[in-house]
Amino acid sequence: MFNPLLAVQSPWIQPFVWMDYRLAVIFTVILPLVISIWAFVGKVEAIQRLMVIYWRVASLLMITVYLMIAALPISFLSSIMARILIPISLWFWADLNEEVSEMPASAIKLVFTAWRWAVTVYNSLGAIALVPFLHCAFFKGQKELLADPNCRIWLDPPWLYKATFHPNLTEQFLGFLALVGLAFYILCLGYFVFFKLGKQGRSAMG
């Protein structure tokens, strides 16, 4: 079992790593959950559809957390991809963008618009910040990854998450589930890019 207490610390980066995970919980989980519930209760269809698309794409972040629990190097690649795909998913759809812009002024429109800009900025900056750590994705295995303190420190929050929510499950089992989830995610993304995108273009309704 990986023990976060035994992790080699890199003091200059540690506060930024923990801050990033805290911001991720706020911007990618709590706020979109509130907006999703609000949109469904208020029957705001354009925002409903955008939030459904968001959750499908953002599932890669949760997959990444479980890949990091197992200390799999590919988790660094999936992390940066998630941060790139999320803003794209929120702004790509011309029909939904038009519907949102034409909505009358309301509290949910204001909150959604503010969140969409905030999560876009957060993920864009996060993707840029991860570039210096992209080499972590190309280690041959767990041992090399764990031997690099600047890579290993990114695993501390996922290990804490594992200790809190999955104390009786092994890292290997959770990593296996994450790899299955990643394979399914890539298949769905590939199907969309190569088969659906050409037909429906930037229209979410096809």
GIVENPE-V824963 format. One line per field, one symbol per residue. psi: psi as a letter, one per 20 degrees, with the letter a starting at -180 (. if undefined). burial: # if it has 9 or more other ideal C-beta (glycine too) atoms within 8 Angstrom, else .. A space follows every 50 residues. Layout:
psi=???
burial=???
This chain:
psi=ppohijqpqnhhhghhghhghghggghifgghgghggghhgilngghggh hggghggihhghggghhhhjlphihhghghhghghghghiihogghgggg hiqqprghgggggggggghggghghhgghigijhhhijqhagggghiohh ghhiigghhggghghlhjqqhgghhghhhghgggghgggggggighghgi cjohi.
burial=.#.#..#..#..##..##.##.#######.##..##.##....#.##### #.#######################################.#####.## ..#....######.##.###.###.##.##..##.##.#..#.###.### ############...#....#..######.##..#..#..##...##..# ..##..
